[in-house]
């Protein structure tokens, strides 16, 4: 299946990273974000990342960025990769509109970390062409793409996305559409348990993270990683797991909720488990 022209919706941390790796593979990218200034900000972040990669022999940033065209609205493409805010209603609206505006043979993919692919597919008239294509932050560096099949996703659609992921230099891993898929079903309870360990006074944040970094060879400890992802996002994903799987063990840790209530969302707000103000 030819996937040469790719519409990326959302130019934030994830959408910008996705646009970058797709453009770096030689494809044409149409980049849309409804928020004023978001595409420009995304392009600046891409330029900085591409400059780092160019120092290590990667492509000239200008040669990659010339393939990224900002667009004011959703536009015709072979594939849409949606990476807007993690809100089911907002994503459903994007999928409804994409179904109207993109050619009937186009594939509609979501970078969601937790919203059911099956429910996004259900608002379109092409559920067999709707699929999850879940990248990991920072997208230009991390090699995993989790490919999620909704209930109606066709073999042909899943195979096309697996092939595309490989062509982007990534390693695809397939999962079915159950809450949190595989990645967040494993990651979020790990983070949640680390928050419980802190809340119960088992150890200080630095000790918890040192244990994961040096004991399990993780690049970041769970609390520092939660700060990177955003504590509000962690709580939202735990709620998806809790609702969808119905077991008490998935309830968000009260300390995580309390930090979110206080506006301590992690790096993006300057403070989470750690202080980033300096
Ligand atoms: N673009 C290009 N290069 C980048 C980059 C970017 N955005 N970010 C980092 N790099 C490069 C750096 O330039 C550096 O290159 P050199 O080794 O050649 O100097 C290299 O990557 C390592 O970076 P740093 O030295 O700055 O720091 P580090 O060794 O700690 O690595 C990291 C940074 C790759 C982010 C590493 O900390 C890491 O892997 N962290 C874990 C991230 C993670 O778990 N992400 C998953 C989050 S979950 C998710 O995304 C999905 C979800 O559903 C919630």
Boltz pocket constraint, residues with backbone or C-beta under 6 A from the ligand:
constraints:
  - pocket:
      binder: B
      contacts: [[A, 48], [A, 49], [A, 50], [A, 52], [A, 53], [A, 56], [A, 113], [A, 135], [A, 136], [A, 137], [A, 138], [A, 139], [A, 140], [A, 141], [A, 142], [A, 183], [A, 184], [A, 219], [A, 220], [A, 225], [A, 229]]
      max_distance: 6.0
